[in-house]
């Protein structure tokens, strides 16, 4: 027992300056609130409020999900149950970026509000918030999520590391997210703030005058033994790592956990941190709008993404794309499967792009309709350049469809594209029409006889095996398909696009064999599965299908009972099956290369990330964001989505060739997370297969067995590429240096370096690095955004390292946001011009109307958007005559809807709200109506405690909601996930 306690003590030692603690997949936190818990609860709460507002605005009822909120229950309440996986994935991503601040910026005082770095910490938050809003405005949601996670960590640490709670504040410091206000009265460097703790009792170590005068202070922190210092009389942070806590005044003031020096205030600090997180999310919501906010949170359908060759021979293909686009928009809009984004990337030679991204289906339809097939020149085209743009512009785990009849001219991008596929876990399906050699000549005016045409087609058919192998390889890596059909067959083959647009599509099993061989494949179908479908690509492929009840059906017999629909076009076969729960088997016979993929619709799926031991002072694990290390032991974090009761019983790494498997040992971490450890990571390409059980709480039947497989193939490496990501914001015209390190566990030599970015920005990098055996070397990429680059532009940098001879490679992918210096921090304001009402006791028979003038101030960036948050009337906006900086708003409504709230957003995302109300003063109908108007015009800076009157009600609501709805009013509730 003592050895176990010793291990636990070592695990729990790192408290230091990393705020509320970090979960590290179940190893830390205990009953104390962690950054992950605080972040997730605030996101769930804010999302519920947005969904409720949208439902009420549409005249629909809204039912709050049961407590405690989960991603699955909130998705159901929001009528978006099919999006629970992407919602869970988004929350997980934001939490990971939050947690990483402790790993990457452990000693940075401003990232944790240590050492009284209040102005510097606030600047991190406000600058980051500008990035979030600018990225969100340009539909660059992944960049917005990354920055959001980072700034939430710093914001939350304020309440754990400062004396805000000790000053008896019960609401957030709203001015932490505003640049034009005062944070409060910050202690001068020469002013003493603490006295010695009384032994282990630090309840009264902050000086009385500091608290009485509402002076802000925070603890000083340093980890250097013997040489740590702090200004005379200042408080220390405290905790295991802090060496200043032994310098007078002795002790600490952090509230990171219950056992911290001020741990008695841990609950209060966590509650206010949740409210502050909700407040920041509310500001982002105001700038983005409710539906855009839900898309940011991942509570939306899959993206629809097309990469299209627009050369002269592609007119038939473009017509087929128009047809399937129109079909999807007509059938999916307004449903759970409505695409979250529409993405289009055209390419030809020598051009590609630009990437067009929109959330408006009609804008996308018009963009598709405007495509024309012209030019062409030589046969190969810039297909990989177009695909690279799509991979960096689409959300992770998307499905991209590439339409072409030409090979790739830019094959030097192969490794870059493969790295992006692996990093984003995106499926890529190639729709290859195979008569391009003939059609290009014909469209260039070369008349040929029928026999010559046939001969050319035959020659082209012989070339296709080698010419298009690159597409087949990339499709295999991604888990997509390489569908090869004629121009006339393409409209039939595009049915896969409609089938794949479901947000709840899961993969049960997938395999590729090259060369082909006879093999039996099994897959388990559980009771949650619907629309069971098998895809097979290849020529001369036969099969026998056997159901769980023992019924068999061969590919030569399409009249059997197992297959409800069979379609064969080109090299592509689709089998829709009668869904039957249990173990299925399909026996495939072919000597030609083939692929097999079994998919279905189901709410149950999984997410996964490889883990590595952190090299930082905190220890624990970090997520591996490139290829895992080959041939050594490794760890995997598996998260089950779509069910709060599912458990994982098996996790297997299956080599893609089918020649080997590695079984993992599983430890449940709670909240749907499972830590899986393997004694080795395969050196060959592999996929992740999980099996588990799902208990149905409404049924007393035995648990349901399920099986799911990852789509993207994984290739491990003996190389490691890491990057310094301390600065991820690009200022136009200013070069940014990005240091990186390449390490090898194998032989040394001259390693090739390749750096690319999806925006074509200027960059420099070393072409090679020399590494000793088992050694490492450093390099730097310099990246510059053009001076006219718009704020919110997202640029993805990929740095690849290749071992001598090309036998091994690894990569790192970084995302940067472009942001011009923001100088407008003032909210738009409203001025009431007129309000007229003839409201009577019978409200349905009378109307009221108002006229408002909205401005953004003389130094403002201008009004971007005005919307209604409350009110069922009609709003119209127009620019004031002769004054383009002023917007006029007119509103009229029935007296049964006496309140209206306007949300006004300027070009950089500053949000103003204006509230107006007309209500009867008394029941006597002869009395006039009272008119109430409220606007949030900027207030002058105030001293601490900083709680603006205009936001006090909102803060009280957020705090109350966080405490009462989320069940945080009692200490024992803090451990509930």
Secondary structure in CASP SS format (residue, H / E / C, confidence):
PFRMAT SS
TARGET T0000
AUTHOR 0000-0000-0000
METHOD secondary structure of the structure
MODEL  1
X C 1.00
X H 1.00
X H 1.00
X H 1.00
X H 1.00
X H 1.00
X H 1.00
X H 1.00
X H 1.00
X H 1.00
X H 1.00
X H 1.00
X C 1.00
X C 1.00
X C 1.00
X C 1.00
X C 1.00
X C 1.00
X C 1.00
X C 1.00
X C 1.00
X C 1.00
X C 1.00
X C 1.00
X C 1.00
X C 1.00
X C 1.00
X C 1.00
X C 1.00
X C 1.00
X C 1.00
X C 1.00
X C 1.00
X C 1.00
X H 1.00
X H 1.00
X H 1.00
X H 1.00
X H 1.00
X H 1.00
X H 1.00
X H 1.00
X H 1.00
X H 1.00
X H 1.00
X H 1.00
X H 1.00
X H 1.00
X H 1.00
X H 1.00
X H 1.00
X H 1.00
X H 1.00
X H 1.00
X H 1.00
X H 1.00
X H 1.00
X C 1.00
X C 1.00
X C 1.00
X C 1.00
X C 1.00
X C 1.00
X C 1.00
X C 1.00
X C 1.00
X C 1.00
X C 1.00
X C 1.00
X C 1.00
X H 1.00
X H 1.00
X H 1.00
X H 1.00
X H 1.00
X H 1.00
X H 1.00
X C 1.00
X C 1.00
X C 1.00
X H 1.00
X H 1.00
X H 1.00
X H 1.00
X H 1.00
X H 1.00
X H 1.00
X H 1.00
X H 1.00
X H 1.00
X H 1.00
X H 1.00
X H 1.00
X H 1.00
X H 1.00
X H 1.00
X H 1.00
X H 1.00
X H 1.00
X H 1.00
X H 1.00
X H 1.00
X H 1.00
X H 1.00
X C 1.00
X C 1.00
X C 1.00
X C 1.00
X H 1.00
X H 1.00
X H 1.00
X C 1.00
X C 1.00
X C 1.00
X C 1.00
X C 1.00
X C 1.00
X H 1.00
X H 1.00
X H 1.00
X H 1.00
X H 1.00
X H 1.00
X H 1.00
X H 1.00
X H 1.00
X H 1.00
X H 1.00
X H 1.00
X H 1.00
X H 1.00
X H 1.00
X H 1.00
X H 1.00
X H 1.00
X H 1.00
X H 1.00
X C 1.00
X C 1.00
X C 1.00
X H 1.00
X H 1.00
X H 1.00
X H 1.00
X H 1.00
X H 1.00
X H 1.00
X H 1.00
X H 1.00
X H 1.00
X H 1.00
X H 1.00
X H 1.00
X H 1.00
X H 1.00
X H 1.00
X H 1.00
X H 1.00
X H 1.00
X H 1.00
X H 1.00
X E 1.00
X C 1.00
X C 1.00
X C 1.00
X C 1.00
X C 1.00
X C 1.00
X C 1.00
X C 1.00
X C 1.00
X C 1.00
X C 1.00
X H 1.00
X H 1.00
X H 1.00
X H 1.00
X C 1.00
X C 1.00
X C 1.00
X C 1.00
X C 1.00
X C 1.00
X C 1.00
X E 1.00
X E 1.00
X C 1.00
X C 1.00
X C 1.00
X C 1.00
X C 1.00
X C 1.00
X C 1.00
X E 1.00
X C 1.00
X C 1.00
X C 1.00
X E 1.00
X C 1.00
X C 1.00
X E 1.00
X C 1.00
X C 1.00
X C 1.00
X C 1.00
X E 1.00
X C 1.00
X H 1.00
X H 1.00
X H 1.00
X H 1.00
X H 1.00
X C 1.00
X C 1.00
X E 1.00
X E 1.00
X C 1.00
X E 1.00
X C 1.00
X E 1.00
X C 1.00
X C 1.00
X C 1.00
X C 1.00
X C 1.00
X C 1.00
X C 1.00
X C 1.00
X C 1.00
X C 1.00
X C 1.00
X C 1.00
X C 1.00
X C 1.00
X C 1.00
X E 1.00
X C 1.00
X C 1.00
X C 1.00
X C 1.00
X C 1.00
X C 1.00
X C 1.00
X H 1.00
X H 1.00
X H 1.00
X C 1.00
X C 1.00
X C 1.00
X C 1.00
X C 1.00
X C 1.00
X C 1.00
X C 1.00
X C 1.00
X C 1.00
X C 1.00
X C 1.00
X C 1.00
X C 1.00
X C 1.00
X C 1.00
X H 1.00
X H 1.00
X H 1.00
X H 1.00
X H 1.00
X H 1.00
X H 1.00
X H 1.00
X H 1.00
X H 1.00
X H 1.00
X H 1.00
X H 1.00
X H 1.00
X H 1.00
X H 1.00
X H 1.00
X H 1.00
X H 1.00
X H 1.00
X H 1.00
X H 1.00
X H 1.00
X H 1.00
X H 1.00
X H 1.00
X C 1.00
X H 1.00
X H 1.00
X H 1.00
X H 1.00
X H 1.00
X H 1.00
X H 1.00
X C 1.00
X C 1.00
X C 1.00
X C 1.00
X C 1.00
X C 1.00
X C 1.00
X E 1.00
X E 1.00
X E 1.00
X E 1.00
X E 1.00
X E 1.00
X C 1.00
X C 1.00
X H 1.00
X H 1.00
X H 1.00
X H 1.00
X H 1.00
X H 1.00
X H 1.00
X H 1.00
X H 1.00
X H 1.00
X H 1.00
X H 1.00
X H 1.00
X H 1.00
X H 1.00
X H 1.00
X H 1.00
X H 1.00
X H 1.00
X H 1.00
X H 1.00
X C 1.00
X C 1.00
X C 1.00
X C 1.00
X C 1.00
X C 1.00
X C 1.00
X C 1.00
X C 1.00
X E 1.00
X E 1.00
X E 1.00
X E 1.00
X E 1.00
X E 1.00
X C 1.00
X C 1.00
X C 1.00
X C 1.00
X E 1.00
X E 1.00
X E 1.00
X E 1.00
X E 1.00
X E 1.00
X E 1.00
X C 1.00
X C 1.00
X H 1.00
X H 1.00
X H 1.00
X H 1.00
X H 1.00
X H 1.00
X H 1.00
X H 1.00
X H 1.00
X C 1.00
X C 1.00
X C 1.00
X C 1.00
X C 1.00
X C 1.00
X C 1.00
X C 1.00
X C 1.00
X C 1.00
X C 1.00
X E 1.00
X C 1.00
X H 1.00
X H 1.00
X H 1.00
X H 1.00
X H 1.00
X H 1.00
X H 1.00
X H 1.00
X H 1.00
X H 1.00
X H 1.00
X C 1.00
X C 1.00
X C 1.00
X C 1.00
X C 1.00
X E 1.00
X E 1.00
X E 1.00
X E 1.00
X E 1.00
X E 1.00
X C 1.00
X C 1.00
X C 1.00
X E 1.00
X C 1.00
X C 1.00
X H 1.00
X H 1.00
X H 1.00
X H 1.00
X H 1.00
X H 1.00
X H 1.00
X H 1.00
X H 1.00
X H 1.00
X H 1.00
X H 1.00
X H 1.00
X H 1.00
X C 1.00
X C 1.00
X E 1.00
X E 1.00
X E 1.00
X E 1.00
X E 1.00
X E 1.00
X E 1.00
X C 1.00
X C 1.00
X H 1.00
X H 1.00
X H 1.00
X H 1.00
X H 1.00
X H 1.00
X H 1.00
X H 1.00
X C 1.00
X C 1.00
X C 1.00
X C 1.00
X C 1.00
X C 1.00
X H 1.00
X H 1.00
X H 1.00
X H 1.00
X H 1.00
X H 1.00
X H 1.00
X H 1.00
X H 1.00
X H 1.00
X H 1.00
X H 1.00
X H 1.00
X H 1.00
X H 1.00
X H 1.00
X H 1.00
X H 1.00
X C 1.00
X H 1.00
X H 1.00
X H 1.00
X H 1.00
X H 1.00
X H 1.00
X H 1.00
X H 1.00
X H 1.00
X H 1.00
X C 1.00
X C 1.00
X C 1.00
X E 1.00
X E 1.00
X E 1.00
X E 1.00
X C 1.00
X C 1.00
X C 1.00
X C 1.00
X H 1.00
X H 1.00
X H 1.00
X H 1.00
X C 1.00
X H 1.00
X H 1.00
X H 1.00
X H 1.00
X H 1.00
X H 1.00
X C 1.00
X C 1.00
X C 1.00
X C 1.00
X E 1.00
X E 1.00
X E 1.00
X E 1.00
X E 1.00
X E 1.00
X E 1.00
X E 1.00
X E 1.00
X C 1.00
X C 1.00
X C 1.00
X C 1.00
X C 1.00
X E 1.00
X E 1.00
X E 1.00
X E 1.00
X E 1.00
X E 1.00
X E 1.00
X C 1.00
X C 1.00
X C 1.00
X C 1.00
X E 1.00
X E 1.00
X E 1.00
X E 1.00
X E 1.00
X E 1.00
X E 1.00
X E 1.00
X C 1.00
X C 1.00
X C 1.00
X C 1.00
X E 1.00
X E 1.00
X E 1.00
X E 1.00
X E 1.00
X C 1.00
X C 1.00
X C 1.00
X C 1.00
X C 1.00
X E 1.00
X E 1.00
X E 1.00
X C 1.00
X C 1.00
X C 1.00
X C 1.00
X C 1.00
X C 1.00
X C 1.00
X C 1.00
X E 1.00
X E 1.00
X E 1.00
X E 1.00
X E 1.00
X E 1.00
X E 1.00
X C 1.00
X C 1.00
X E 1.00
X E 1.00
X E 1.00
X E 1.00
X E 1.00
X E 1.00
X C 1.00
X C 1.00
X C 1.00
X C 1.00
X E 1.00
X E 1.00
X E 1.00
X E 1.00
X E 1.00
X E 1.00
X E 1.00
X E 1.00
X C 1.00
X C 1.00
X C 1.00
X C 1.00
X E 1.00
X E 1.00
X E 1.00
X E 1.00
X E 1.00
X E 1.00
X E 1.00
X E 1.00
X C 1.00
X C 1.00
X C 1.00
X E 1.00
X E 1.00
X E 1.00
X E 1.00
X E 1.00
X E 1.00
X E 1.00
X E 1.00
X E 1.00
X C 1.00
X C 1.00
X C 1.00
X C 1.00
X C 1.00
X C 1.00
X C 1.00
X E 1.00
X E 1.00
X E 1.00
X C 1.00
X C 1.00
X C 1.00
X C 1.00
X C 1.00
X E 1.00
X C 1.00
X C 1.00
X C 1.00
X C 1.00
X E 1.00
X E 1.00
X E 1.00
X E 1.00
X E 1.00
X E 1.00
X E 1.00
X E 1.00
X C 1.00
X C 1.00
X C 1.00
X C 1.00
X E 1.00
X E 1.00
X E 1.00
X E 1.00
X E 1.00
X E 1.00
X E 1.00
X E 1.00
X E 1.00
X E 1.00
X C 1.00
X C 1.00
X C 1.00
X C 1.00
X C 1.00
X E 1.00
X E 1.00
X E 1.00
X C 1.00
X E 1.00
X E 1.00
X E 1.00
X E 1.00
X E 1.00
X E 1.00
X C 1.00
X C 1.00
X E 1.00
X E 1.00
X E 1.00
X E 1.00
X E 1.00
X E 1.00
X C 1.00
X C 1.00
X C 1.00
X C 1.00
X C 1.00
X C 1.00
X C 1.00
X E 1.00
X E 1.00
X E 1.00
X E 1.00
X E 1.00
X E 1.00
X E 1.00
X E 1.00
X E 1.00
X C 1.00
X C 1.00
X C 1.00
X C 1.00
X C 1.00
X C 1.00
X C 1.00
X C 1.00
X C 1.00
X E 1.00
X E 1.00
X E 1.00
X E 1.00
X E 1.00
X E 1.00
X C 1.00
X C 1.00
X C 1.00
X C 1.00
X E 1.00
X C 1.00
X C 1.00
X E 1.00
X C 1.00
X E 1.00
X E 1.00
X E 1.00
X E 1.00
X E 1.00
X C 1.00
X C 1.00
X C 1.00
X C 1.00
X C 1.00
X E 1.00
X E 1.00
X C 1.00
X C 1.00
X C 1.00
X C 1.00
X C 1.00
X E 1.00
X E 1.00
X E 1.00
X E 1.00
X E 1.00
X E 1.00
X E 1.00
X E 1.00
X E 1.00
X C 1.00
X C 1.00
X C 1.00
X C 1.00
X E 1.00
X E 1.00
X E 1.00
X E 1.00
X E 1.00
X E 1.00
X E 1.00
X E 1.00
X E 1.00
X C 1.00
X C 1.00
X C 1.00
X C 1.00
X E 1.00
X E 1.00
X E 1.00
X C 1.00
X C 1.00
X C 1.00
X E 1.00
X E 1.00
X E 1.00
X E 1.00
X C 1.00
X C 1.00
X C 1.00
X C 1.00
X E 1.00
X E 1.00
X E 1.00
X E 1.00
X E 1.00
X E 1.00
X E 1.00
X E 1.00
X E 1.00
X C 1.00
X C 1.00
X C 1.00
X C 1.00
X C 1.00
X C 1.00
X C 1.00
X C 1.00
X C 1.00
X E 1.00
X E 1.00
X E 1.00
X E 1.00
X E 1.00
X E 1.00
X E 1.00
X E 1.00
X E 1.00
X C 1.00
X H 1.00
X H 1.00
X H 1.00
X C 1.00
X C 1.00
X E 1.00
X E 1.00
X E 1.00
X E 1.00
X E 1.00
X E 1.00
X E 1.00
X E 1.00
X E 1.00
X E 1.00
X C 1.00
X C 1.00
X C 1.00
X C 1.00
X C 1.00
X C 1.00
X C 1.00
X C 1.00
X C 1.00
X C 1.00
X E 1.00
X E 1.00
X E 1.00
X E 1.00
X E 1.00
X E 1.00
X E 1.00
X E 1.00
X E 1.00
X C 1.00
X C 1.00
X C 1.00
X C 1.00
X C 1.00
X H 1.00
X H 1.00
X H 1.00
X C 1.00
X E 1.00
X E 1.00
X E 1.00
X E 1.00
X E 1.00
X E 1.00
X E 1.00
X E 1.00
X E 1.00
X C 1.00
X C 1.00
X C 1.00
X C 1.00
X C 1.00
X C 1.00
X C 1.00
X E 1.00
X E 1.00
X E 1.00
X E 1.00
X E 1.00
X E 1.00
X E 1.00
X E 1.00
X C 1.00
X C 1.00
X C 1.00
X E 1.00
X E 1.00
X E 1.00
X E 1.00
X E 1.00
X E 1.00
X E 1.00
X C 1.00
X C 1.00
X E 1.00
X E 1.00
X E 1.00
X E 1.00
X E 1.00
X E 1.00
X E 1.00
X E 1.00
X E 1.00
X E 1.00
X E 1.00
X E 1.00
X C 1.00
X C 1.00
X C 1.00
X C 1.00
X E 1.00
X E 1.00
X E 1.00
X E 1.00
X E 1.00
X E 1.00
X E 1.00
X E 1.00
X C 1.00
X C 1.00
X C 1.00
X C 1.00
X E 1.00
X E 1.00
X E 1.00
X E 1.00
X E 1.00
X E 1.00
X E 1.00
X E 1.00
X E 1.00
X E 1.00
X C 1.00
X C 1.00
X C 1.00
X C 1.00
X C 1.00
X C 1.00
X C 1.00
X C 1.00
X E 1.00
X E 1.00
X E 1.00
X E 1.00
X E 1.00
X E 1.00
X E 1.00
X C 1.00
X C 1.00
X C 1.00
X C 1.00
X C 1.00
X C 1.00
X C 1.00
X C 1.00
X C 1.00
X C 1.00
X C 1.00
X C 1.00
X C 1.00
X H 1.00
X H 1.00
X H 1.00
X H 1.00
X H 1.00
X H 1.00
X H 1.00
X H 1.00
X H 1.00
X H 1.00
X H 1.00
X H 1.00
X H 1.00
X H 1.00
X H 1.00
X H 1.00
X C 1.00
X C 1.00
X C 1.00
X C 1.00
X C 1.00
X C 1.00
X H 1.00
X H 1.00
X H 1.00
X H 1.00
X H 1.00
X C 1.00
X C 1.00
END
